[in-house]
Amino acid sequence: MRFQSIADIYDANELARVALKRLVSGISDDQASLLAEGEKWTIAQLVEHIAMVDEGTSKICGKLLREAQVSRAPAAKSLNVSGDFLSKSKAVGGLKVEAPDRVQPSGDVSVSESLNRMDANRGRWNELRSLFEEFDGDTAKFPHPFFGDISAVEWLIMAGGHEARHTEQIRKLLEKLS
């Protein structure tokens, strides 16, 4: 997906969050803790993983944007998303990617606890929005295990894409469990 502004990315990420919440809203804790045949994680573990990544990604974006703020680098007039990032974004949809240890779910967290964690982190994302709009979120980079070195803007895009990817995975798990 091509974005024209930070507002576009925030809107897309909010739609991803709404879709996730809608999908898991009617799932019981028992159903969320069932492991479907051939799967590695339960629905509860997937939502826990999403919450962990959401929190970590906002921290990374905050670090990169504080660097831009200190250097007084103004935001670019248009978003600069690398071709490599766009290419890998398309490719990741069809791949099984192994999550790093730091975002492996414990399996001890309910869906509602993970959603509450994501709601609490939403405040951090809202605080970062003005920094994204005022300072350069394109220059400083931080490594991602799959995408390589990516900017704060690319991390922001990745956050919503990550959530959407796992929401689709949860939808497929629900079909298997039915």
Summary of the structure (lengths in Angstrom):
residues: 178
radius of gyration: 16.5
end to end distance: 31.6
largest distance: 53.7
contacts: 522
relative contact order: 0.23
helix: 64%
strand: 6%
